Amino acid sequence: MKNIYLYLVFILISSQMNLFAQNIKNKGNYNYQVREENGDLNNDGKADKITVKMDTTDESRPLMLRIFLSQPNGKLTLAVSSTKIIEPQYPVENQGKHNEYQIPDFFIEKGILTMRSEIKGGNITYDFKYHNGNFELINVKKLTNNATKGYVDEYTIFTETRFNLITGLRTETDDKLGSKKILNKRKKIVLIRPLPKIQDFKFSDKKLY
């Protein structure tokens, strides 16, 4: 009877260990750092830090953004972690092909965390600001062109989009390279409430702006 009891305990412990191992595996092995930026994000006069790490053991090469905030004791504490904000380098749907975009750049200036990403025909920049314990999206700037030949020429039209999520004002401006005259300008109010939080933000959300 005692042997049976010990055997059941062994099975239970083994099952828990396997479950723990699976949870670790599901979290990924983000073992290669590709980005690091330091600066004050929560306006406490101390340097905070962001890192971007890649899971090199996963064929899709997913990336994780982590934000560390300074504490009164001088130590850094993890505040936000996201694997959704940056597209994997080799998305599963691409069947082994690269997504053709560089890993986004991050900057910290005047309390604003900026992420600059490449998109089809241009680039897009997001500004996040720390507010009430969250990093909220407050500005989006996007620059695209309609070039179809793989290069720009005098016929290429550039469109700059500026979206202030705090006021809701979204402005699109069309012009040509080297031209001092604006071809077209469109304005509208788009209110998004509550403001998107960085932990909920997905790389595919670029289509929304």
Backbone as a chain_set.jsonl record, in Angstrom:
{"seq": "MKNIYLYLVFILISSQMNLFAQNIKNKGNYNYQVREENGDLNNDGKADKITVKMDTTDESRPLMLRIFLSQPNGKLTLAVSSTKIIEPQYPVENQGKHNEYQIPDFFIEKGILTMRSEIKGGNITYDFKYHNGNFELINVKKLTNNATKGYVDEYTIFTETRFNLITGLRTETDDKLGSKKILNKRKKIVLIRPLPKIQDFKFSDKKLY", "coords": {"N": [[0.836, -1.213, 0.0], [1.941, 1.181, 0.813], [3.875, 1.506, -1.146], [2.332, 1.913, -3.415], [1.178, 4.353, -2.774], [3.442, 6.017, -2.732], [4.133, 5.8, -5.398], [1.955, 7.068, -6.664], [2.303, 9.643, -5.68], [4.718, 10.232, -6.91], [3.944, 10.224, -9.621], [2.194, 12.408, -9.62], [3.893, 14.546, -8.955], [5.634, 14.429, -11.153], [3.887, 15.064, -13.239], [3.245, 17.699, -12.597], [5.745, 18.87, -12.871], [6.178, 18.516, -15.62], [4.139, 20.126, -16.625], [4.989, 22.581, -15.695], [7.355, 22.828, -17.144], [6.321, 22.969, -19.729], [4.982, 25.4, -19.594], [7.131, 27.126, -19.318], [8.332, 26.702, -21.788], [6.325, 27.68, -23.474], [6.5, 30.344, -22.947], [8.643, 31.094, -24.378], [12.05, 31.459, -25.569], [13.73, 33.96, -25.296], [16.567, 34.888, -26.145], [18.419, 36.505, -27.382], [19.561, 39.713, -27.575], [18.503, 42.545, -29.363], [17.889, 45.21, -29.358], [18.316, 48.08, -27.261], [17.46, 50.713, -25.129], [17.824, 53.651, -23.198], [16.402, 55.908, -20.822], [14.391, 58.504, -19.272], [11.204, 57.579, -18.527], [9.019, 57.699, -16.824], [9.094, 60.125, -15.633], [10.569, 60.52, -13.223], [13.076, 61.351, -12.903], [14.992, 59.437, -13.048], [16.846, 56.941, -14.869], [15.16, 54.844, -17.11], [14.57, 51.717, -18.847], [14.396, 50.056, -22.022], [14.127, 46.975, -23.758], [14.64, 44.847, -26.588], [14.25, 41.58, -27.447], [15.138, 38.569, -29.182], [13.788, 35.372, -29.971], [15.757, 32.945, -30.748], [15.516, 30.264, -31.005], [13.148, 29.622, -32.073], [11.682, 29.085, -35.182], [10.298, 31.115, -36.475], [11.392, 33.39, -35.491], [10.448, 35.213, -33.32], [9.865, 38.329, -31.488], [10.409, 40.119, -28.458], [9.279, 42.861, -26.625], [10.347, 44.651, -23.82], [9.753, 46.672, -21.012], [11.369, 48.441, -18.536], [11.002, 50.03, -15.473], [12.337, 52.558, -13.355], [12.831, 52.373, -9.809], [12.262, 53.75, -6.459], [14.403, 52.773, -4.951], [16.406, 52.63, -6.74], [16.59, 50.425, -8.359], [15.611, 48.546, -11.304], [12.416, 47.635, -12.465], [10.377, 45.243, -14.101], [7.86, 46.464, -16.127], [6.216, 46.277, -18.387], [5.623, 43.758, -20.8], [5.726, 42.492, -24.04], [4.882, 40.44, -26.783], [3.528, 40.898, -29.01], [3.694, 43.32, -30.291], [5.719, 43.583, -32.157], [6.381, 42.32, -35.346], [7.133, 38.9, -36.113], [10.303, 37.881, -37.516], [10.257, 35.907, -39.457], [7.414, 35.223, -40.361], [4.891, 32.756, -39.726], [2.903, 32.458, -41.664], [4.281, 33.22, -43.915], [5.678, 31.102, -44.766], [8.411, 30.387, -44.224], [9.759, 32.525, -45.372], [11.357, 35.747, -45.146], [10.018, 38.686, -43.5], [10.67, 41.001, -44.784], [11.094, 43.416, -43.567], [12.937, 45.65, -41.451], [13.923, 45.221, -38.005], [12.044, 47.116, -35.698], [13.029, 50.433, -34.606], [13.706, 52.003, -31.455], [13.176, 54.859, -29.384], [13.799, 57.132, -26.701], [12.647, 60.108, -25.551], [12.145, 63.096, -23.887], [10.307, 61.946, -22.095], [8.754, 60.38, -23.755], [8.116, 57.356, -25.409], [9.178, 56.18, -28.386], [8.442, 54.308, -31.262], [9.689, 53.252, -34.286], [8.79, 51.919, -37.331], [9.205, 49.953, -40.315], [7.035, 49.89, -43.119], [4.962, 48.727, -45.839], [5.955, 50.491, -48.608], [6.892, 52.661, -47.144], [7.144, 54.173, -43.895], [6.24, 54.01, -40.382], [5.548, 55.717, -37.377], [5.2, 55.485, -33.902], [4.11, 57.059, -30.923], [4.33, 56.623, -27.497], [3.09, 57.334, -24.264], [3.682, 57.429, -20.77], [1.11, 56.986, -18.504], [-0.99, 57.028, -15.758], [-0.091, 54.482, -14.916], [0.118, 53.065, -17.272], [1.366, 52.654, -20.659], [0.354, 54.693, -23.086], [-0.873, 55.057, -26.418], [-0.306, 57.993, -28.131], [0.345, 59.495, -30.379], [0.566, 59.122, -33.939], [2.543, 58.837, -36.781], [2.751, 58.593, -40.205], [4.365, 57.777, -43.246], [3.993, 57.288, -46.612], [4.264, 56.071, -50.037], [3.187, 55.96, -53.492], [4.67, 54.559, -55.333], [5.257, 52.227, -57.909], [7.181, 50.999, -59.378], [9.328, 50.186, -57.982], [11.039, 52.189, -57.361], [11.248, 55.729, -56.649], [10.022, 58.541, -58.499], [9.529, 61.593, -60.428], [6.839, 61.47, -60.635], [5.831, 60.214, -58.498], [3.704, 60.071, -55.706], [3.687, 61.242, -52.46], [2.362, 60.493, -49.303], [1.667, 61.906, -46.263], [0.689, 61.087, -43.075], [-0.691, 62.3, -40.139], [-1.635, 61.688, -36.905], [-3.166, 62.665, -34.117], [-3.929, 61.229, -31.268], [-4.907, 62.131, -28.885], [-6.342, 64.523, -29.296], [-7.796, 63.643, -31.432], [-7.529, 64.484, -34.001], [-6.899, 63.788, -37.336], [-4.763, 64.023, -40.02], [-4.125, 64.027, -43.481], [-1.705, 64.472, -45.943], [-0.896, 65.112, -49.271], [1.803, 65.168, -51.57], [4.423, 65.883, -54.002], [7.769, 64.73, -54.728], [10.194, 67.133, -54.147], [8.465, 69.167, -54.754], [6.949, 72.269, -53.89], [4.401, 72.714, -53.464], [1.38, 71.734, -52.023], [-0.514, 68.953, -52.907], [-2.926, 67.856, -52.056], [-5.007, 67.938, -49.154], [-6.349, 66.456, -46.325], [-8.595, 66.4, -43.628], [-9.867, 65.033, -40.599], [-11.839, 64.079, -37.739], [-11.133, 61.552, -35.51], [-12.018, 59.752, -32.917], [-10.596, 57.75, -30.486], [-11.255, 55.868, -27.826], [-10.924, 54.005, -24.863], [-7.501, 55.299, -24.928], [-5.218, 53.401, -26.893], [-3.324, 50.848, -25.268], [0.076, 49.958, -24.735], [0.604, 47.268, -24.152], [-1.509, 45.985, -25.272], [-1.293, 46.492, -27.901], [-0.867, 45.522, -31.297], [1.278, 44.457, -33.966], [-0.056, 44.34, -36.368], [-1.902, 46.322, -36.13], [-1.176, 48.571, -37.459], [-2.608, 48.951, -39.731], [-4.833, 50.247, -38.927], [-4.335, 52.908, -38.72]], "CA": [[0.0, 0.0, 0.0], [2.852, 2.319, 0.893], [4.527, 1.647, -2.46], [1.34, 2.492, -4.327], [1.047, 5.762, -2.397], [4.643, 6.706, -3.214], [4.056, 5.823, -6.859], [0.981, 8.107, -7.025], [2.944, 10.933, -5.402], [5.718, 10.426, -7.969], [3.221, 10.573, -10.85], [1.667, 13.756, -9.45], [5.02, 15.488, -9.042], [6.117, 14.408, -12.544], [2.914, 15.795, -14.056], [3.396, 19.13, -12.299], [7.016, 19.313, -13.464], [5.972, 18.597, -17.066], [3.309, 21.298, -16.874], [5.858, 23.737, -15.477], [8.277, 22.889, -18.286], [5.553, 23.425, -20.887], [4.725, 26.828, -19.412], [8.382, 27.821, -19.635], [8.501, 26.617, -23.241], [5.35, 28.553, -24.101], [6.933, 31.727, -22.774], [9.676, 31.342, -25.362], [13.432, 31.58, -25.115], [14.202, 35.204, -25.912], [17.946, 34.818, -25.682], [19.332, 37.375, -28.143], [19.111, 41.107, -27.495], [18.741, 43.292, -30.594], [17.691, 46.639, -29.109], [18.276, 48.58, -25.89], [17.406, 52.173, -25.069], [17.682, 54.123, -21.839], [15.887, 57.272, -20.697], [13.354, 58.668, -18.246], [9.869, 57.395, -19.084], [7.96, 57.986, -15.85], [9.334, 61.469, -15.09], [11.055, 60.522, -11.849], [14.461, 61.794, -12.918], [15.895, 58.275, -13.108], [16.863, 56.284, -16.176], [14.432, 53.598, -17.323], [15.204, 50.956, -19.924], [13.608, 49.142, -22.851], [14.925, 46.017, -24.512], [13.964, 43.98, -27.56], [14.998, 40.332, -27.561], [14.655, 37.606, -30.177], [13.833, 33.946, -29.662], [16.476, 32.333, -31.868], [15.197, 28.835, -31.072], [11.884, 29.522, -32.803], [11.938, 29.324, -36.605], [9.688, 32.37, -36.924], [12.187, 34.462, -34.894], [9.597, 36.22, -32.68], [10.577, 39.345, -30.715], [9.726, 40.566, -27.246], [9.597, 44.181, -26.076], [10.208, 44.731, -22.37], [9.986, 48.009, -20.474], [11.741, 48.414, -17.132], [10.901, 51.346, -14.855], [13.157, 52.747, -12.166], [12.15, 52.401, -8.515], [12.926, 54.654, -5.503], [15.665, 52.191, -4.476], [17.372, 52.665, -7.831], [16.52, 49.222, -9.175], [14.656, 48.532, -12.414], [11.39, 46.61, -12.354], [9.65, 45.024, -15.342], [6.527, 47.076, -16.101], [5.443, 45.804, -19.537], [6.268, 42.788, -21.675], [4.821, 42.205, -25.149], [5.386, 39.726, -27.953], [2.57, 41.166, -30.089], [3.89, 44.635, -30.893], [6.685, 43.48, -33.252], [6.138, 41.156, -36.201], [8.255, 37.956, -36.207], [11.109, 38.065, -38.713], [9.828, 34.911, -40.44], [6.045, 34.859, -39.977], [4.465, 31.412, -40.117], [2.139, 32.541, -42.913], [5.2, 33.457, -45.037], [6.253, 29.802, -45.114], [9.872, 30.4, -44.187], [10.328, 33.729, -45.986], [11.511, 36.919, -44.274], [8.927, 39.657, -43.685], [11.249, 42.069, -45.601], [11.195, 44.651, -42.791], [13.92, 45.69, -40.379], [13.379, 45.266, -36.652], [11.783, 48.522, -35.36], [13.916, 51.193, -33.729], [13.032, 52.624, -30.323], [13.832, 56.048, -28.86], [13.183, 57.745, -25.52], [12.952, 61.538, -25.528], [11.178, 63.929, -23.165], [9.279, 61.105, -21.496], [7.986, 59.69, -24.79], [8.715, 56.176, -26.024], [8.859, 56.185, -29.817], [8.776, 53.115, -32.043], [9.661, 53.527, -35.719], [8.745, 50.651, -38.058], [9.034, 49.967, -41.757], [5.803, 49.313, -43.649], [4.987, 48.698, -47.295], [5.981, 51.803, -49.244], [7.22, 53.769, -46.257], [7.406, 53.873, -42.489], [5.241, 54.499, -39.441], [6.124, 56.021, -36.07], [4.219, 55.537, -32.822], [4.558, 57.661, -29.676], [3.632, 56.145, -26.307], [3.385, 58.124, -23.067], [3.312, 56.782, -19.515], [0.012, 57.703, -17.847], [-1.8, 56.187, -14.863], [0.408, 53.118, -14.857], [0.128, 52.436, -18.598], [1.93, 53.387, -21.791], [-0.755, 54.913, -24.004], [-0.546, 55.583, -27.736], [-0.81, 59.367, -28.226], [0.587, 60.043, -31.717], [1.004, 58.237, -35.024], [2.973, 59.536, -37.998], [2.982, 57.597, -41.256], [4.769, 58.309, -44.544], [3.925, 56.259, -47.646], [4.259, 56.562, -51.418], [2.458, 55.081, -54.41], [5.584, 54.061, -56.358], [4.982, 50.839, -58.302], [8.306, 50.49, -60.161], [10.433, 49.85, -57.092], [11.794, 53.408, -57.072], [10.424, 56.938, -56.743], [10.384, 59.496, -59.552], [8.791, 62.864, -60.331], [5.394, 61.221, -60.65], [5.464, 59.548, -57.249], [2.985, 60.884, -54.722], [3.944, 60.894, -51.069], [1.273, 60.836, -48.385], [2.049, 61.955, -44.852], [-0.468, 61.029, -42.176], [-0.424, 62.655, -38.742], [-2.819, 61.373, -36.123], [-3.064, 62.994, -32.699], [-4.999, 60.454, -30.648], [-5.453, 62.866, -27.748], [-7.369, 65.436, -29.826], [-8.577, 62.933, -32.438], [-7.321, 65.076, -35.336], [-6.119, 62.985, -38.284], [-4.507, 64.832, -41.218], [-3.385, 63.396, -44.573], [-1.198, 65.471, -46.875], [-0.283, 64.556, -50.478], [2.667, 66.045, -52.355], [5.398, 65.205, -54.851], [9.148, 64.956, -54.362], [10.765, 68.388, -54.624], [7.428, 70.171, -54.995], [6.653, 73.136, -52.751], [2.955, 72.878, -53.431], [0.616, 70.59, -51.539], [-1.501, 68.497, -53.878], [-4.223, 67.632, -51.413], [-4.929, 67.846, -47.703], [-7.612, 65.976, -45.794], [-8.649, 66.383, -42.169], [-11.081, 64.512, -39.975], [-11.72, 63.761, -36.327], [-11.334, 60.137, -35.199], [-11.797, 59.578, -31.484], [-10.385, 56.385, -30.002], [-11.284, 55.875, -26.362], [-9.732, 54.602, -24.265], [-6.324, 55.276, -25.776], [-4.611, 52.059, -26.937], [-2.201, 50.596, -24.357], [1.161, 49.285, -25.449], [0.538, 45.824, -23.949], [-2.585, 45.461, -26.121], [-1.005, 46.893, -29.273], [-0.355, 44.477, -32.175], [1.95, 45.0, -35.144], [-1.043, 44.447, -37.445], [-2.736, 47.511, -35.901], [-0.729, 49.65, -38.347], [-3.655, 49.139, -40.736], [-5.897, 51.082, -38.352], [-3.939, 54.314, -38.676]], "C": [[0.866, 1.256, 0.0], [3.512, 2.575, -0.446], [3.588, 2.277, -3.483], [1.192, 3.992, -4.059], [2.237, 6.566, -2.918], [4.63, 6.833, -4.73], [3.111, 6.923, -7.331], [1.558, 9.494, -6.795], [3.959, 11.259, -6.488], [5.066, 10.87, -9.276], [2.71, 12.006, -10.784], [2.764, 14.8, -9.594], [5.54, 15.581, -10.468], [5.194, 15.207, -13.451], [3.056, 17.292, -13.858], [4.667, 19.676, -12.912], [6.892, 19.457, -14.971], [5.164, 19.822, -17.44], [4.126, 22.56, -16.72], [6.802, 23.929, -16.655], [7.57, 23.397, -19.532], [5.284, 24.915, -20.8], [5.956, 27.642, -19.739], [8.595, 27.851, -21.143], [7.557, 27.568, -23.952], [5.742, 30.022, -24.007], [8.039, 32.088, -23.751], [11.048, 31.483, -24.726], [14.048, 32.797, -25.803], [15.62, 35.471, -25.418], [18.908, 35.759, -26.397], [18.799, 38.807, -28.161], [19.483, 41.876, -28.76], [18.564, 44.801, -30.419], [17.776, 46.911, -27.605], [18.307, 50.102, -25.935], [17.156, 52.574, -23.619], [17.202, 55.57, -21.821], [14.772, 57.304, -19.665], [11.966, 58.603, -18.875], [8.747, 57.771, -18.125], [8.199, 59.282, -15.072], [9.713, 61.472, -13.609], [12.518, 60.931, -11.754], [15.471, 60.672, -12.976], [15.759, 57.591, -14.466], [16.073, 54.985, -16.151], [15.069, 52.896, -18.518], [14.18, 50.155, -20.704], [14.564, 48.207, -23.57], [14.028, 45.29, -25.513], [14.846, 42.749, -27.718], [14.317, 39.383, -28.544], [14.774, 36.183, -29.645], [14.472, 33.248, -30.863], [16.218, 30.835, -31.984], [13.901, 28.573, -31.82], [12.13, 29.909, -34.257], [11.357, 30.64, -37.099], [10.446, 33.593, -36.406], [11.285, 35.571, -34.299], [10.431, 37.16, -31.81], [9.738, 39.799, -29.533], [10.226, 41.946, -26.831], [9.38, 44.138, -24.573], [10.566, 46.143, -21.92], [10.24, 47.891, -18.982], [11.707, 49.843, -16.58], [11.728, 51.403, -13.576], [12.287, 52.842, -10.913], [12.899, 53.338, -7.572], [14.262, 54.124, -4.997], [16.731, 52.119, -5.56], [17.347, 51.455, -8.736], [15.465, 49.372, -10.279], [13.694, 47.362, -12.244], [10.64, 46.486, -13.673], [8.224, 45.552, -15.219], [5.639, 46.528, -17.205], [6.281, 44.809, -20.328], [5.287, 42.418, -22.773], [5.54, 41.474, -26.275], [4.501, 39.994, -29.172], [2.894, 42.425, -30.879], [4.845, 44.603, -32.09], [6.426, 42.202, -34.036], [7.348, 40.218, -36.184], [9.014, 38.162, -37.521], [10.716, 37.103, -39.83], [8.43, 34.418, -40.058], [5.648, 33.486, -40.511], [3.745, 31.432, -41.458], [3.014, 32.804, -44.137], [5.925, 32.194, -45.468], [7.779, 29.846, -45.258], [10.532, 31.619, -44.798], [10.358, 34.887, -44.984], [10.381, 37.911, -44.534], [9.356, 40.891, -44.471], [11.349, 43.4, -44.866], [12.28, 44.522, -41.73], [13.215, 45.664, -39.019], [13.201, 46.735, -36.259], [12.856, 49.131, -34.467], [13.093, 51.84, -32.629], [13.862, 53.79, -29.807], [13.073, 56.537, -27.623], [13.613, 59.204, -25.486], [11.798, 62.297, -24.875], [9.998, 63.105, -22.629], [8.424, 60.329, -22.475], [8.775, 58.498, -25.321], [8.239, 56.1, -27.465], [9.322, 54.892, -30.471], [8.629, 53.445, -33.523], [9.791, 52.212, -36.478], [8.65, 50.883, -39.558], [7.686, 49.347, -42.105], [5.908, 49.34, -45.169], [4.933, 50.115, -47.856], [6.307, 52.951, -48.316], [7.545, 53.34, -44.845], [6.314, 54.482, -41.618], [5.902, 54.648, -38.067], [5.014, 56.151, -35.039], [4.858, 56.185, -31.595], [3.686, 57.16, -28.531], [4.057, 56.993, -25.109], [2.861, 57.407, -21.827], [2.269, 57.615, -18.79], [-0.824, 56.729, -17.033], [-1.397, 54.714, -14.903], [0.452, 52.382, -16.18], [0.862, 53.309, -19.613], [0.848, 53.475, -22.862], [-0.268, 55.506, -25.323], [-1.149, 56.975, -27.886], [-0.621, 59.982, -29.609], [1.011, 58.96, -32.692], [1.387, 59.113, -36.215], [3.351, 58.484, -39.032], [3.349, 58.294, -42.56], [4.791, 57.165, -45.545], [4.011, 56.897, -49.024], [3.593, 55.528, -52.303], [3.343, 54.541, -55.53], [5.324, 52.584, -56.634], [6.159, 50.197, -59.047], [9.494, 50.088, -59.289], [11.321, 51.03, -56.776], [10.864, 54.611, -57.243], [10.935, 57.816, -57.875], [9.514, 60.74, -59.408], [7.28, 62.683, -60.323], [4.901, 60.576, -59.337], [4.784, 60.516, -56.284], [3.257, 60.344, -53.326], [2.767, 61.349, -50.211], [1.788, 60.772, -46.952], [0.783, 62.007, -44.006], [-0.013, 61.361, -40.761], [-1.715, 62.475, -37.952], [-2.533, 61.644, -34.646], [-4.217, 62.302, -31.986], [-5.615, 61.164, -29.451], [-6.579, 63.791, -28.206], [-8.287, 64.736, -30.819], [-8.372, 63.464, -33.847], [-6.389, 64.201, -36.172], [-5.998, 63.761, -39.59], [-3.685, 64.035, -42.227], [-2.986, 64.474, -45.573], [-0.5, 64.781, -48.035], [0.609, 65.595, -51.139], [3.629, 65.213, -53.182], [6.802, 65.601, -54.419], [9.671, 66.255, -54.977], [9.755, 69.487, -54.874], [7.171, 70.978, -53.736], [5.152, 73.351, -52.585], [2.275, 71.592, -52.974], [-0.462, 70.216, -52.546], [-2.894, 68.374, -53.256], [-4.015, 67.509, -49.911], [-6.296, 67.483, -47.155], [-7.548, 65.925, -44.269], [-9.956, 65.75, -41.698], [-10.803, 64.198, -38.512], [-12.068, 62.287, -36.121], [-11.001, 59.94, -33.722], [-11.688, 58.093, -31.122], [-10.283, 56.438, -28.483], [-11.635, 54.486, -25.839], [-8.551, 54.543, -25.229], [-5.693, 53.88, -25.742], [-3.415, 51.95, -25.992], [-1.168, 49.723, -25.058], [1.093, 47.769, -25.293], [-0.559, 45.172, -24.789], [-2.307, 45.692, -27.604], [-0.397, 45.736, -30.055], [0.268, 45.106, -33.41], [0.983, 45.171, -36.313], [-1.959, 45.662, -37.295], [-2.331, 48.691, -36.781], [-1.782, 49.933, -39.417], [-4.764, 50.061, -40.234], [-5.592, 52.571, -38.455], [-3.485, 54.856, -40.03]], "O": [[0.588, 2.238, -0.689], [3.691, 3.727, -0.843], [4.01, 3.079, -4.315], [1.093, 4.794, -4.988], [2.071, 7.653, -3.473], [5.06, 7.846, -5.282], [3.419, 7.636, -8.286], [1.345, 10.407, -7.592], [4.061, 12.401, -6.936], [5.56, 11.77, -9.954], [2.781, 12.739, -11.77], [2.587, 15.812, -10.272], [5.852, 16.67, -10.948], [5.655, 15.939, -14.327], [2.998, 18.065, -14.814], [4.69, 20.799, -13.414], [7.428, 20.402, -15.551], [5.45, 20.485, -18.437], [3.988, 23.499, -17.503], [7.024, 25.052, -17.109], [8.142, 24.165, -20.306], [5.347, 25.62, -21.807], [5.868, 28.705, -20.354], [8.982, 28.873, -21.71], [7.943, 28.2, -24.935], [5.377, 30.836, -24.855], [8.343, 33.267, -23.934], [11.181, 31.608, -23.509], [14.794, 32.665, -26.774], [15.843, 36.17, -24.43], [20.09, 35.807, -26.057], [17.723, 39.074, -28.696], [20.64, 41.864, -29.18], [19.039, 45.581, -31.244], [17.366, 46.088, -26.786], [19.082, 50.699, -26.682], [16.386, 51.931, -22.905], [17.553, 56.36, -22.698], [14.273, 56.263, -19.238], [11.596, 59.473, -19.664], [7.649, 58.121, -18.557], [7.608, 59.516, -14.018], [9.245, 62.311, -12.839], [13.127, 60.872, -10.686], [16.677, 60.918, -12.957], [14.716, 57.651, -15.117], [16.283, 54.133, -15.288], [16.0, 53.421, -19.128], [13.217, 49.637, -20.138], [15.671, 48.596, -23.944], [12.824, 45.143, -25.306], [16.021, 42.848, -28.071], [13.098, 39.395, -28.711], [15.736, 35.839, -28.959], [13.808, 32.993, -31.868], [16.648, 30.203, -32.949], [13.594, 27.43, -32.161], [12.725, 30.952, -34.529], [11.877, 31.221, -38.051], [10.173, 34.714, -36.836], [11.354, 36.724, -34.726], [11.559, 36.836, -31.439], [8.51, 39.853, -29.607], [11.429, 42.174, -26.702], [8.354, 43.647, -24.103], [11.546, 46.73, -22.38], [9.436, 47.317, -18.249], [12.31, 50.751, -17.153], [11.809, 50.434, -12.822], [11.157, 53.329, -10.958], [14.047, 53.691, -7.841], [15.153, 54.901, -4.654], [17.827, 51.608, -5.33], [18.009, 51.446, -9.774], [14.562, 50.204, -10.195], [14.102, 46.247, -11.922], [10.303, 47.493, -14.297], [7.474, 45.148, -14.33], [4.442, 46.331, -16.997], [7.486, 44.989, -20.503], [4.143, 42.066, -22.487], [6.65, 41.835, -26.668], [4.694, 39.398, -30.231], [2.428, 42.589, -32.006], [4.794, 45.489, -32.944], [6.269, 41.128, -33.454], [8.483, 40.691, -36.237], [8.426, 38.571, -38.522], [10.826, 37.437, -41.01], [8.279, 33.33, -39.502], [6.03, 33.107, -41.618], [3.941, 30.547, -42.291], [2.561, 32.636, -45.269], [6.699, 32.213, -46.425], [8.347, 29.409, -46.259], [11.756, 31.739, -44.748], [9.506, 34.991, -44.101], [9.847, 37.977, -45.641], [8.524, 41.738, -44.797], [11.659, 44.418, -45.485], [12.514, 43.445, -41.183], [12.05, 46.044, -38.909], [14.117, 47.531, -36.465], [13.501, 48.439, -33.68], [11.929, 52.186, -32.834], [15.091, 53.73, -29.79], [11.857, 56.372, -27.521], [14.804, 59.503, -25.403], [10.638, 62.155, -25.261], [8.844, 63.526, -22.707], [7.459, 59.681, -22.069], [9.958, 58.619, -25.642], [7.044, 55.971, -27.73], [10.448, 54.441, -30.261], [7.561, 53.871, -33.963], [10.763, 51.478, -36.305], [8.087, 51.879, -40.012], [7.249, 48.392, -41.462], [6.847, 49.916, -45.718], [3.978, 50.851, -47.607], [6.033, 54.104, -48.647], [8.14, 52.287, -44.619], [5.563, 55.353, -42.057], [6.707, 53.813, -37.655], [4.016, 56.835, -35.266], [6.009, 55.899, -31.265], [2.46, 57.257, -28.583], [5.233, 57.328, -24.958], [1.76, 56.856, -21.824], [2.492, 58.789, -18.493], [-1.308, 55.725, -17.555], [-2.245, 53.821, -14.921], [0.788, 51.199, -16.217], [0.966, 54.525, -19.455], [0.471, 52.471, -23.467], [0.631, 56.346, -25.344], [-2.365, 57.135, -27.782], [-1.355, 60.899, -29.978], [1.712, 58.013, -32.335], [0.643, 60.014, -36.603], [4.165, 57.599, -38.768], [2.722, 59.284, -42.938], [5.515, 56.186, -45.36], [3.851, 58.109, -49.167], [3.448, 54.367, -51.921], [2.834, 54.111, -56.565], [5.186, 51.786, -55.707], [6.142, 48.997, -59.318], [10.542, 49.696, -59.801], [12.267, 50.896, -56.0], [9.825, 54.518, -57.898], [12.129, 57.833, -58.173], [8.843, 60.922, -58.392], [6.533, 63.619, -60.039], [3.699, 60.424, -59.119], [5.246, 61.639, -56.081], [3.082, 59.157, -53.05], [2.248, 62.453, -50.379], [2.274, 59.74, -46.489], [-0.079, 62.864, -44.202], [0.939, 60.77, -40.251], [-2.753, 63.043, -38.293], [-1.751, 60.934, -34.013], [-5.362, 62.741, -32.09], [-6.729, 60.835, -29.043], [-7.641, 63.841, -27.585], [-9.419, 65.169, -31.035], [-8.974, 62.954, -34.793], [-5.258, 63.911, -35.781], [-7.006, 64.117, -40.2], [-2.668, 63.439, -41.872], [-3.811, 65.283, -45.998], [0.388, 63.955, -47.822], [0.23, 66.761, -51.259], [3.65, 63.986, -53.078], [7.009, 66.659, -53.824], [9.595, 66.447, -56.19], [10.132, 70.619, -55.173], [7.175, 70.43, -52.634], [4.7, 74.067, -51.691], [2.563, 70.506, -53.477], [-1.233, 71.07, -52.984], [-3.899, 68.744, -53.864], [-2.975, 67.033, -49.454], [-7.292, 68.128, -47.484], [-6.563, 65.461, -43.695], [-11.006, 65.914, -42.319], [-9.648, 64.068, -38.107], [-13.146, 61.83, -36.502], [-9.833, 59.962, -33.333], [-12.578, 57.298, -31.421], [-9.331, 56.992, -27.932], [-12.568, 53.861, -26.342], [-8.593, 53.824, -26.228], [-5.64, 53.248, -24.686], [-2.589, 52.86, -25.926], [-1.507, 48.862, -25.869], [1.484, 47.045, -26.208], [-0.549, 43.958, -24.997], [-3.004, 45.151, -28.462], [0.485, 45.041, -29.55], [-0.164, 46.171, -33.852], [1.177, 46.048, -37.155], [-2.705, 45.997, -38.215], [-3.044, 49.692, -36.848], [-1.839, 51.04, -39.952], [-5.541, 50.594, -41.026], [-6.485, 53.403, -38.296], [-3.124, 56.028, -40.137]]}, "num_chains": 1, "name": "protein.A"}
